[in-house]
Amino acid sequence: MSAGPAARRGPGEPEPWGGLRPFSIKTKLGALVVIAVLITTGLMMIAMRTATELRFITVFSMIATLLITQFVAHSLTAPLDDMNTVARSISHGDYTRRVRENRRDELGDLAQTINRMADDLEAQDRQRKELVANVSHELRTPIAGLRAVLENIVDGVTTADPETMRTALKQTERLGRLVETLLDLSRLDNGVIPLRKRRFEVWPYLSGVLKEANMAVPARAGIASGSGSHTRTDVHLHLDVTPPELTAHADPERLHQVVANLIDNAVKHSPPHGRVTVKARRGTLPESLELEVLDEGPGIPPSEWHRVFERFNRGGAGASNGQGGDGGTGLGLAIARWAVDLHGGRIGVAESERGCRILVTLPGETSVPS
């Protein structure tokens, strides 16, 4: 969408020609008056030289002036009708209509303003829908894990020992925290969500994340699988932390979103009896962290690497290995990128001999919260 003359001027720059532009409405109305006067004057001079009666000259002058006025009025009212139609559509929730921008006057500037307003309203409506999808996606994981724990207890697969109940309690606490952050998530796209960074040991932290992922696998298969013919209980999760006493400085809750979503994506695209590995290494800066999540699936073509973290981009890897669609919303990796960006870190697809390799780098204590 091209910017009009008003949009190209600086905040304090005055309009040229003392507020008049060559194609402005003021100029057109002024030209209309001048033309009407010239027509009347010309006809009067003709009447004086040809002895034509004054009443005929007056009639001809009025007809000519009315025709020119009608032409100018139509050129002014036609775009107003178009704007009224678009504004009425916007008021009814249709943000796809736009006003034609083919004028170089005040009405052209107004058309551009209406179109920019429609763009902003359409973007806000899209963000609202994406927020609902984001929240639903994030709530599904702890609910699935809690459901798996309770079903195992009810079916007698596991007993309600303290360890199992602690796992269920952790999922419940995580669910509560997610509900409490709904207001923060509504400001996701503004980047104003505060980070609660602290120092923690990486090995026990990631062990807990992987344990929750393992317990949620049976429930995840029932929820995410489109065909229902293949469960992901055969995928093995492996943790590799070097050195074992490795520590990091980050927001554990946001980092949980990153790791959980990367594991969920890797499990979905793993082959039968595949292996998903989570590696953690010390970064170049103090308390910085480098995370890798590797799977043995079909991988991602390099031409698609730049689109992996786009919202609602679900790709086709799942279908390629015979598992059918995952039925997800295509938001997991987008949420992971958002959480990494909040830390001032980097996330991307890295070279791998087999499968897909996602590399996450968190800067540690030197990062400035967004």
C-alpha positions in Angstrom: 0.0 0.0 0.0 1.6 3.2 -1.2 1.7 6.2 1.1 -0.1 9.3 0.0 1.3 12.9 0.0 0.2 13.5 3.5 1.9 10.4 4.7 5.2 11.3 3.0 5.4 14.7 4.8 7.3 15.1 8.0 5.4 15.8 11.3 6.1 19.5 11.2 6.4 20.1 7.5 3.8 22.4 6.1 1.7 21.6 3.0 3.0 23.1 -0.2 1.3 26.1 -1.9 0.0 27.4 1.5 -2.2 24.4 2.2 -3.3 23.9 -1.5 -2.1 21.0 -3.6 -2.4 20.7 -7.4 -5.1 18.1 -7.1 -6.7 19.1 -3.8 -10.4 19.6 -3.4 -9.8 23.3 -2.6 -8.0 23.6 -5.9 -10.8 21.9 -7.8 -13.5 24.0 -6.2 -11.5 27.2 -6.9 -11.1 26.1 -10.5 -14.8 25.4 -10.7 -15.6 29.0 -9.7 -13.0 30.4 -12.1 -14.3 28.3 -15.0 -17.9 29.4 -14.3 -16.9 33.0 -14.3 -14.9 32.6 -17.5 -17.8 30.9 -19.2 -20.3 33.6 -18.2 -17.9 36.3 -19.2 -17.2 34.7 -22.5 -20.8 34.3 -23.3 -21.5 37.9 -22.3 -18.8 39.1 -24.7 -20.2 36.9 -27.5 -23.7 38.3 -26.8 -22.4 41.9 -27.0 -20.7 41.3 -30.4 -23.6 39.2 -31.9 -26.5 41.1 -30.4 -27.8 37.9 -28.8 -30.5 38.3 -26.3 -29.3 38.3 -22.6 -31.8 35.6 -21.6 -30.3 33.1 -24.0 -26.8 33.9 -22.7 -28.0 33.4 -19.1 -29.6 30.0 -19.9 -26.5 28.8 -21.8 -24.3 30.0 -18.9 -26.4 28.2 -16.3 -26.5 25.0 -18.3 -22.7 24.9 -18.8 -22.0 25.8 -15.2 -24.4 23.0 -14.0 -22.8 20.4 -16.2 -19.3 21.3 -15.0 -20.6 21.4 -11.4 -22.3 18.0 -11.8 -19.1 16.5 -13.1 -17.0 17.8 -10.2 -19.6 16.8 -7.7 -19.7 13.2 -9.0 -15.9 13.0 -8.8 -16.2 14.0 -5.1 -19.2 11.9 -4.0 -18.3 8.6 -5.8 -15.3 7.9 -3.5 -17.4 8.9 -0.5 -20.0 6.3 -1.4 -17.2 3.7 -1.8 -15.8 4.7 1.7 -19.2 4.4 3.2 -19.6 0.9 1.8 -16.3 -0.2 3.2 -16.9 1.5 6.6 -20.3 -0.3 6.8 -18.6 -3.7 6.0 -15.9 -3.0 8.7 -18.7 -2.2 11.3 -20.2 -5.7 10.5 -16.8 -7.4 11.1 -15.7 -7.8 7.5 -12.1 -6.4 7.4 -11.2 -7.6 3.9 -12.8 -4.8 2.0 -10.6 -1.9 1.0 -11.1 1.6 -0.6 -9.6 2.2 -4.0 -6.6 4.5 -3.8 -6.6 6.3 -7.1 -6.8 9.9 -6.1 -4.2 12.6 -5.2 -6.4 14.8 -3.0 -7.8 14.8 0.5 -10.2 12.0 -0.4 -7.2 9.9 -1.5 -5.5 10.6 1.9 -8.8 9.6 3.6 -9.0 6.4 1.6 -5.4 5.5 2.7 -6.3 6.2 6.3 -9.4 4.0 6.1 -7.4 1.2 4.5 -4.7 1.4 7.3 -7.5 1.3 9.9 -8.9 -1.8 8.2 -5.4 -3.4 8.2 -5.0 -2.7 11.9 -8.4 -4.0 12.7 -7.8 -7.2 10.7 -4.5 -7.7 12.4 -6.0 -7.3 15.8 -8.8 -9.7 15.0 -6.2 -12.2 13.7 -4.1 -11.8 16.9 -7.2 -12.3 19.0 -7.9 -15.6 17.3 -4.2 -16.6 17.5 -4.3 -15.9 21.2 -7.2 -18.3 21.8 -5.3 -20.9 19.8 -2.1 -20.2 21.8 -3.8 -20.6 25.1 -5.6 -23.8 24.0 -2.3 -25.2 22.8 -0.5 -24.4 26.1 -3.3 -25.7 28.3 -3.5 -29.0 26.4 -0.1 -30.3 27.5 -0.5 -30.2 31.4 -4.1 -31.4 31.0 -3.0 -34.3 29.0 -0.2 -35.2 31.5 -2.6 -34.9 34.4 -5.2 -37.0 32.6 -2.5 -39.7 31.9 -1.5 -39.9 35.6 -5.1 -40.2 36.8 -6.1 -42.8 34.2 -3.1 -44.9 35.1 -4.1 -44.7 38.8 -7.8 -45.6 38.0 -6.8 -48.4 35.7 -4.4 -49.9 38.3 -1.4 -49.4 36.1 0.3 -47.3 38.7 -0.4 -46.8 42.4 -1.1 -43.5 44.0 2.3 -43.4 45.7 3.9 -40.0 46.7 6.0 -39.9 43.6 3.1 -40.3 41.2 1.0 -37.8 43.1 3.9 -35.3 43.1 4.0 -35.6 39.3 0.2 -35.0 39.2 0.6 -32.0 41.6 3.3 -30.6 39.4 1.1 -30.7 36.3 -1.7 -29.1 38.3 0.6 -26.3 39.5 1.7 -25.8 35.9 -1.9 -25.6 34.7 -2.6 -23.0 37.4 0.4 -20.9 36.4 -0.8 -21.0 32.8 -4.2 -19.9 33.7 -2.7 -17.0 35.8 -0.7 -15.8 32.8 -3.6 -15.5 30.4 -3.5 -11.7 30.8 0.3 -11.7 30.1 -0.3 -13.9 27.0 -2.8 -11.3 25.7 0.2 -9.0 25.3 2.3 -11.6 23.6 2.8 -9.7 20.4 3.7 -6.5 22.2 6.7 -8.2 23.8 6.0 -6.7 27.2 5.7 -9.9 29.2 8.2 -9.8 32.1 10.8 -12.5 32.5 11.3 -14.1 36.0 14.9 -15.3 35.4 16.8 -17.2 38.1 19.8 -19.5 38.3 19.0 -23.3 38.3 20.6 -26.6 37.7 20.0 -27.9 34.2 20.1 -31.7 34.7 17.3 -32.0 37.3 15.2 -29.3 35.5 15.4 -31.0 32.1 14.8 -34.4 33.7 11.5 -33.2 35.1 10.5 -31.8 31.7 11.3 -35.1 30.0 9.5 -37.1 32.7 6.4 -35.0 32.2 6.7 -35.5 28.4 6.9 -39.3 28.9 3.8 -39.4 31.1 1.9 -37.3 28.5 2.8 -39.4 25.5 -0.2 -41.8 25.8 -2.6 -38.9 26.2 -0.9 -36.9 23.4 -1.4 -39.8 21.0 -5.1 -39.9 21.6 -5.5 -36.1 21.3 -3.1 -35.3 18.5 -3.2 -38.3 16.1 -5.5 -37.7 13.2 -5.8 -41.4 12.3 -5.7 -42.9 15.8 -3.8 -45.9 14.4 -0.3 -45.1 15.7 0.7 -44.2 19.3 4.0 -42.6 20.2 4.7 -44.6 23.3 7.5 -46.3 21.4 9.6 -43.1 21.0 12.5 -43.0 23.5 13.5 -39.7 25.1 17.2 -39.3 26.0 18.8 -36.5 28.0 22.5 -35.5 27.6 23.8 -32.8 29.9 27.5 -31.9 29.9 28.8 -31.2 32.4 26.4 -32.8 34.8 26.6 -29.8 37.2 25.7 -27.4 34.4 23.7 -24.3 35.6 21.8 -21.7 33.6 20.2 -18.3 34.2 16.7 -18.1 32.5 13.0 -18.1 33.2 12.2 -21.7 34.0 8.5 -21.4 33.0 9.3 -19.9 29.6 12.1 -22.4 29.0 9.7 -25.2 29.8 7.5 -23.9 27.0 10.5 -24.1 24.6 11.6 -27.6 25.6 8.2 -29.1 25.9 7.1 -27.8 22.5 10.3 -28.9 20.8 10.0 -32.4 22.3 6.3 -32.6 21.3 7.2 -31.7 17.7 10.1 -34.1 17.6 8.0 -37.0 19.0 5.2 -36.4 16.4 7.7 -36.6 13.5 9.8 -39.5 14.9 9.7 -42.9 13.1 8.4 -46.0 15.0 10.8 -46.9 17.8 12.7 -43.7 17.2 14.8 -41.7 19.6 14.6 -38.0 20.6 17.7 -36.6 22.2 17.8 -33.4 24.3 21.4 -32.0 24.7 22.5 -29.2 27.0 25.9 -27.5 26.9 27.5 -24.5 28.4 27.4 -21.4 26.2 30.2 -18.9 25.6 28.9 -16.4 28.2 28.5 -16.9 32.0 25.3 -18.9 32.8 24.5 -19.1 29.1 23.0 -22.3 27.7 22.9 -24.1 24.4 20.1 -26.6 23.9 19.7 -29.1 21.1 16.6 -31.3 20.3 17.3 -34.0 17.8 15.0 -36.6 16.3 15.4 -39.4 13.7 12.5 -38.3 11.5 12.5 -37.3 7.8 14.0 -33.9 8.7 13.1 -30.5 7.2 14.2 -29.4 3.7 16.6 -26.4 3.9 14.1 -24.4 1.7 11.6 -24.7 4.6 13.9 -23.7 7.4 12.8 -20.1 7.4 9.1 -21.0 7.7 9.4 -23.6 10.5 8.7 -21.1 13.2 5.8 -19.3 11.5 2.4 -19.6 13.2 0.1 -22.2 11.8 2.8 -23.8 9.7 2.4 -27.5 10.3 4.5 -28.8 7.4 4.2 -32.2 5.9 6.7 -34.4 7.7 4.2 -36.2 9.7 2.4 -37.4 6.7 5.5 -38.4 5.0 6.4 -41.1 7.5 2.9 -42.6 7.5 1.6 -41.3 10.7 -1.0 -39.1 9.3 -1.7 -35.5 10.4 -0.8 -34.6 13.9 -3.9 -32.5 14.2 -2.0 -29.7 16.0 -2.5 -26.0 15.6 0.9 -25.3 14.1 1.8 -23.1 17.1 4.3 -25.1 19.1 7.4 -23.9 17.3 6.1 -20.4 17.1 5.6 -20.3 20.8 9.1 -21.7 21.3 10.5 -18.9 19.2 8.5 -16.3 21.1 9.8 -17.6 24.4 13.4 -17.6 23.2 13.1 -14.1 21.7 11.9 -12.9 25.2 15.3 -14.1 26.6 17.2 -12.3 23.8 18.3 -15.7 22.5 18.3 -17.5 19.2 16.5 -20.6 17.9 16.7 -22.2 14.5 17.1 -25.4 12.5 20.7 -26.6 12.3 22.5 -29.0 10.0 22.1 -32.6 10.9 23.1 -35.9 9.2 19.8 -37.5 10.2 16.4 -36.2 11.2 15.8 -32.6 12.4 18.0 -30.7 14.8 16.8 -27.6 16.5 19.4 -25.4 18.2 18.5 -23.0 21.0 21.0 -20.5 22.5 20.2 -18.5 25.6 22.5 -15.7 26.5 22.4 -16.1 30.3 22.9 -13.3 32.8 24.1 -10.7 30.3 20.7 -10.7 28.4 18.4 -7.7 28.7 14.7 -8.7 29.0 12.6 -7.6 26.1 
